């Protein structure tokens, strides 16, 4: 097993920085760069990526698209999709990831949009609901929705961890 590969059990034991090191190795070995498009995590994934020295070899940029307007203006999310599905949806996460690739020099993207709390949730979209998308890893765009427990900080931390972990999985 090389540095890039591990088991699910090993991933759960690794701190986020160890996962980022594995992701970077996978991206560098494929001569790829990644872009992040974040909403509820507010740039936390980008910050984690840039904690690793040499990240400019595999990390292009990060967009923090917290407002709906920024999703449209910065990465080209279709306003009609936002209106129809709402910001916290796999449809919008998909548009965010695709827009990240289109508006950067990266070949792949991960996006995160969700409700970290403590307010903002409802019956159909409760606090802790987070939608993710990955573009450029494979076709078509991969999406996922998770329901995390805990306070705002815990939801955001779990979102970052899942996004990095899933990015590694998609590269393999």
Residue frames as qw, qx, qy, qz and C-alpha x, y, z in Angstrom:
[[0.000, 0.890, 0.456, 0.000, 0.00, 0.00, 0.00],
 [0.434, 0.347, -0.030, 0.831, 1.47, 3.41, -0.97],
 [0.107, -0.145, -0.389, 0.903, 1.12, 6.72, 0.89],
 [0.352, -0.052, -0.246, -0.901, -2.04, 7.55, -1.02],
 [0.642, -0.222, -0.640, -0.359, -3.94, 4.35, -0.22],
 [0.126, -0.188, 0.752, -0.619, -5.48, 3.38, 3.10],
 [0.197, -0.399, -0.891, -0.090, -8.46, 1.61, 4.52],
 [0.318, -0.711, -0.313, -0.543, -11.65, 3.26, 5.79],
 [0.722, -0.611, -0.267, 0.185, -10.62, 2.37, 9.37],
 [0.605, -0.098, -0.027, 0.789, -7.24, 4.07, 8.89],
 [0.070, 0.525, 0.250, 0.811, -8.92, 7.20, 7.50],
 [0.501, -0.746, -0.324, -0.296, -11.11, 7.46, 10.58],
 [0.742, -0.510, -0.144, 0.410, -8.03, 7.35, 12.80],
 [0.529, 0.175, 0.111, 0.823, -6.07, 9.95, 10.80],
 [0.038, -0.682, -0.266, 0.680, -6.28, 13.60, 11.72],
 [0.515, 0.812, 0.226, -0.156, -7.32, 15.94, 8.90],
 [0.044, 0.838, -0.462, -0.288, -3.73, 17.03, 8.15],
 [0.432, -0.231, 0.847, 0.205, -2.71, 13.42, 7.48],
 [0.574, 0.540, 0.615, -0.022, -5.64, 13.08, 5.06],
 [0.297, 0.919, -0.060, -0.253, -4.61, 16.28, 3.29],
 [0.207, -0.613, 0.700, 0.302, -1.10, 14.90, 2.86],
 [0.510, 0.128, 0.839, 0.137, -2.60, 11.81, 1.22],
 [0.468, 0.785, 0.379, -0.147, -4.86, 13.93, -1.01],
 [0.088, 0.878, -0.332, -0.334, -1.92, 16.07, -2.08],
 [0.362, -0.344, 0.817, 0.288, 0.10, 12.98, -2.98],
 [0.527, 0.418, 0.739, 0.046, -2.77, 11.71, -5.12],
 [0.350, 0.900, 0.160, -0.203, -3.24, 15.01, -6.90],
 [0.085, -0.778, 0.524, 0.336, 0.50, 15.53, -7.51],
 [0.469, -0.136, 0.839, 0.238, 0.88, 11.99, -8.86],
 [0.463, 0.584, 0.656, 0.120, -1.88, 12.77, -11.38],
 [0.276, 0.033, 0.199, 0.940, -0.54, 16.27, -12.14],
 [0.167, -0.698, -0.586, -0.376, -3.87, 17.75, -11.01],
 [0.036, 0.114, -0.369, 0.922, -4.90, 20.83, -9.06],
 [0.189, -0.587, -0.787, 0.034, -8.01, 21.20, -6.95],
 [0.107, -0.354, 0.024, -0.929, -10.22, 24.21, -6.21],
 [0.106, -0.393, -0.825, 0.392, -12.61, 24.56, -3.28],
 [0.244, -0.415, -0.264, -0.836, -15.99, 26.28, -3.34],
 [0.301, -0.259, -0.803, 0.445, -17.24, 26.61, 0.22],
 [0.318, -0.641, -0.255, -0.650, -20.32, 28.05, 1.84],
 [0.698, -0.669, -0.128, -0.220, -21.06, 26.83, 5.38],
 [0.857, -0.240, -0.090, 0.448, -17.41, 25.93, 6.04],
 [0.059, -0.992, 0.002, 0.114, -16.29, 29.47, 5.23],
 [0.413, 0.783, -0.451, 0.117, -12.95, 28.55, 3.69],
 [0.675, -0.547, 0.476, -0.133, -11.96, 25.94, 6.28],
 [0.932, 0.173, 0.263, 0.180, -11.02, 23.37, 3.64],
 [0.512, 0.770, -0.118, 0.362, -8.86, 25.90, 1.79],
 [0.269, -0.822, 0.413, -0.286, -7.20, 26.86, 5.07],
 [0.861, -0.285, 0.422, -0.012, -6.53, 23.21, 5.86],
 [0.842, 0.460, 0.116, 0.257, -5.05, 22.67, 2.40],
 [0.337, 0.813, -0.221, 0.420, -2.71, 25.64, 2.73],
 [0.634, -0.695, 0.323, -0.103, -1.50, 24.45, 6.14],
 [0.906, -0.022, 0.315, 0.282, 0.55, 21.91, 4.15],
 [0.154, -0.700, 0.408, 0.565, 3.81, 23.33, 2.85],
 [0.136, -0.180, 0.793, 0.566, 4.03, 23.10, -0.93],
 [0.419, 0.487, 0.715, -0.276, 0.27, 23.11, -1.41],
 [0.328, 0.685, -0.144, -0.634, 0.59, 25.48, -4.36],
 [0.025, -0.265, 0.877, 0.399, 1.65, 22.42, -6.39],
 [0.077, -0.270, -0.942, -0.183, -1.85, 20.92, -6.12],
 [0.008, -0.715, -0.606, 0.349, -4.21, 23.59, -4.70],
 [0.306, 0.473, 0.346, 0.750, -5.22, 26.38, -7.08],
 [0.133, -0.271, 0.139, -0.943, -7.62, 28.56, -5.08],
 [0.084, -0.414, -0.863, 0.277, -10.62, 28.64, -2.80],
 [0.214, -0.422, -0.282, -0.835, -13.89, 30.45, -3.25],
 [0.001, -0.300, -0.759, 0.578, -15.96, 31.33, -0.19],
 [0.236, -0.270, -0.498, -0.789, -19.46, 31.73, -1.57],
 [0.011, 0.202, 0.781, -0.591, -21.49, 32.25, 1.57],
 [0.416, 0.435, 0.264, -0.753, -24.30, 34.33, 0.09],
 [0.683, 0.473, 0.556, 0.015, -26.51, 33.29, -2.78],
 [0.352, 0.920, -0.079, -0.150, -25.31, 36.32, -4.75],
 [0.176, -0.705, 0.660, 0.190, -21.68, 35.22, -4.36],
 [0.653, 0.049, 0.751, 0.082, -22.55, 31.74, -5.63],
 [0.584, 0.736, 0.344, 0.007, -23.93, 33.33, -8.79],
 [0.170, 0.961, -0.205, -0.077, -21.28, 36.05, -9.21],
 [0.283, -0.697, 0.650, 0.111, -18.12, 34.14, -8.31],
 [0.312, -0.190, 0.912, 0.186, -18.70, 30.65, -9.75],
 [0.330, 0.114, -0.554, -0.756, -21.70, 31.06, -12.04],
 [0.165, 0.272, 0.916, -0.246, -24.37, 29.10, -10.16],
 [0.127, -0.393, -0.607, -0.679, -27.60, 29.41, -12.14],
 [0.242, -0.108, 0.364, -0.893, -29.96, 31.71, -10.21],
 [0.736, -0.080, -0.289, -0.607, -32.93, 29.60, -11.36],
 [0.701, -0.015, -0.697, 0.148, -31.35, 26.48, -9.81],
 [0.143, 0.081, -0.580, 0.798, -30.81, 28.41, -6.56],
 [0.478, -0.088, 0.071, -0.871, -34.42, 29.55, -6.62],
 [0.783, -0.035, -0.462, -0.414, -35.82, 26.10, -7.42],
 [0.809, -0.085, -0.558, 0.168, -33.75, 23.95, -5.03],
 [0.501, -0.862, 0.051, -0.053, -32.35, 26.39, -2.47],
 [0.148, 0.803, -0.563, 0.127, -28.70, 26.98, -1.59],
 [0.382, -0.356, 0.831, -0.191, -28.53, 23.81, 0.49],
 [0.884, 0.315, 0.192, -0.288, -29.08, 21.19, -2.20],
 [0.714, -0.130, 0.550, 0.414, -27.05, 18.74, -4.22],
 [0.522, 0.722, 0.357, 0.280, -28.09, 20.63, -7.35],
 [0.002, 0.987, -0.129, 0.093, -26.48, 23.85, -6.11],
 [0.621, -0.578, 0.479, 0.226, -23.45, 21.99, -4.75],
 [0.749, 0.254, 0.495, 0.359, -22.99, 20.48, -8.21],
 [0.342, 0.885, 0.161, 0.273, -23.20, 23.90, -9.87],
 [0.333, -0.903, 0.266, 0.053, -20.70, 25.25, -7.34],
 [0.720, -0.314, 0.527, 0.324, -18.16, 22.51, -8.06],
 [0.643, 0.494, 0.437, 0.389, -18.53, 22.82, -11.83],
 [0.120, 0.973, 0.061, 0.188, -18.23, 26.59, -11.57],
 [0.539, -0.744, 0.331, 0.215, -15.12, 26.25, -9.44],
 [0.714, -0.004, 0.520, 0.470, -13.37, 24.31, -12.19],
 [0.430, 0.737, 0.382, 0.356, -14.61, 26.72, -14.84],
 [0.042, -0.972, 0.029, -0.231, -13.38, 29.79, -12.90],
 [0.546, -0.707, 0.431, 0.127, -9.94, 28.44, -11.95],
 [0.393, 0.604, -0.671, -0.174, -6.89, 26.65, -13.29],
 [0.450, -0.236, 0.821, -0.260, -7.84, 23.45, -11.43],
 [0.345, 0.066, -0.823, -0.447, -8.93, 20.19, -13.03],
 [0.450, -0.419, -0.788, -0.030, -11.14, 19.14, -10.11],
 [0.206, -0.442, 0.188, -0.852, -13.22, 20.80, -7.41],
 [0.299, -0.393, -0.839, 0.228, -15.00, 20.09, -4.20],
 [0.212, -0.438, -0.058, -0.872, -17.90, 22.17, -2.96],
 [0.251, -0.318, -0.812, 0.419, -19.76, 22.36, 0.33],
 [0.279, -0.343, -0.081, -0.893, -23.06, 24.04, 1.15],
 [0.471, -0.338, -0.811, 0.079, -25.12, 23.39, 4.25],
 [0.424, -0.753, -0.092, -0.495, -26.75, 24.48, 7.48],
 [0.476, 0.224, -0.662, 0.534, -24.21, 24.56, 10.29],
 [0.494, -0.680, -0.541, 0.012, -26.63, 26.07, 12.82],
 [0.151, 0.174, 0.888, -0.397, -27.65, 26.79, 15.39],
 [0.479, 0.535, 0.338, -0.609, -30.40, 28.48, 13.38],
 [0.273, 0.479, -0.526, -0.647, -31.50, 28.29, 9.77],
 [0.020, 0.014, -0.985, -0.172, -32.78, 24.73, 9.70],
 [0.645, 0.024, 0.044, -0.763, -36.28, 23.43, 9.13],
 [0.847, -0.005, 0.465, -0.258, -38.13, 20.14, 8.69],
 [0.868, 0.492, 0.056, 0.030, -36.97, 19.46, 5.14],
 [0.587, 0.544, -0.324, 0.504, -33.48, 20.91, 5.67],
 [0.667, -0.724, -0.162, 0.063, -32.49, 20.52, 9.31],
 [0.134, -0.869, 0.473, -0.053, -29.44, 21.95, 11.03],
 [0.583, -0.380, 0.709, 0.115, -26.55, 19.64, 10.24],
 [0.779, 0.488, 0.389, 0.062, -27.64, 18.96, 6.65],
 [0.124, -0.710, 0.440, 0.535, -24.66, 19.49, 4.35],
 [0.830, 0.517, 0.206, -0.032, -24.48, 18.93, 0.59],
 [0.402, -0.562, 0.542, 0.478, -21.23, 18.18, -1.22],
 [0.803, 0.584, 0.096, -0.067, -20.14, 17.88, -4.82],
 [0.500, -0.469, 0.539, 0.490, -16.95, 16.88, -6.61],
 [0.669, 0.721, 0.034, -0.177, -16.30, 17.83, -10.24],
 [0.364, 0.772, -0.520, -0.037, -13.46, 16.61, -12.43],
 [0.442, -0.399, 0.792, -0.134, -12.76, 13.47, -10.43],
 [0.250, 0.162, 0.921, 0.251, -15.02, 11.45, -12.71],
 [0.350, -0.031, -0.301, -0.886, -18.06, 12.01, -14.88],
 [0.020, -0.808, -0.220, -0.546, -20.70, 12.95, -14.05],
 [0.093, -0.557, 0.429, -0.705, -20.31, 15.22, -11.03],
 [0.508, -0.241, -0.802, 0.203, -20.51, 13.25, -7.77],
 [0.306, -0.544, 0.111, -0.773, -22.82, 14.58, -5.04],
 [0.490, -0.237, -0.796, 0.265, -23.65, 13.57, -1.50],
 [0.372, -0.659, 0.018, -0.653, -25.77, 14.82, 1.39],
 [0.492, -0.059, -0.748, 0.441, -24.83, 14.17, 5.00],
 [0.473, -0.755, -0.183, -0.415, -26.62, 14.91, 8.25],
 [0.479, 0.231, -0.586, 0.611, -24.13, 15.77, 10.97],
 [0.547, -0.726, -0.417, 0.003, -24.79, 16.14, 14.68],
 [0.578, -0.280, -0.224, 0.733, -23.42, 18.68, 17.12],
 [0.024, -0.835, -0.165, 0.525, -23.00, 22.41, 17.39],
 [0.470, 0.864, -0.077, -0.162, -21.95, 24.75, 14.57],
 [0.069, -0.736, 0.665, 0.105, -18.27, 24.02, 15.06],
 [0.566, -0.119, 0.816, -0.015, -18.82, 20.25, 15.06],
 [0.698, 0.591, 0.386, -0.125, -20.95, 20.33, 11.89],
 [0.351, 0.881, -0.291, -0.130, -18.32, 22.39, 10.10],
 [0.250, -0.587, 0.768, 0.052, -15.45, 20.17, 11.27],
 [0.666, 0.117, 0.735, -0.048, -17.27, 17.00, 10.21],
 [0.616, 0.753, 0.157, -0.167, -18.03, 18.59, 6.84],
 [0.147, 0.827, -0.527, -0.131, -14.36, 19.42, 6.22],
 [0.427, -0.350, 0.834, -0.002, -13.24, 15.94, 7.25],
 [0.709, 0.363, 0.595, -0.105, -15.82, 14.22, 5.04],
 [0.505, 0.837, -0.062, -0.203, -15.01, 16.44, 2.04],
 [0.033, 0.717, -0.689, -0.105, -11.29, 15.61, 2.20],
 [0.525, -0.141, 0.835, -0.087, -11.89, 11.92, 2.91],
 [0.702, 0.521, 0.458, -0.158, -14.29, 11.59, -0.02],
 [0.364, 0.849, -0.311, -0.224, -11.92, 13.50, -2.33],
 [0.198, -0.505, 0.837, 0.077, -9.26, 10.87, -1.59],
 [0.619, 0.168, 0.755, -0.138, -11.72, 8.08, -2.26],
 [0.619, 0.722, 0.196, -0.240, -12.74, 9.59, -5.59],
 [0.187, 0.792, -0.539, -0.215, -9.13, 9.84, -6.73],
 [0.361, -0.333, 0.871, 0.032, -8.52, 6.12, -6.20]]
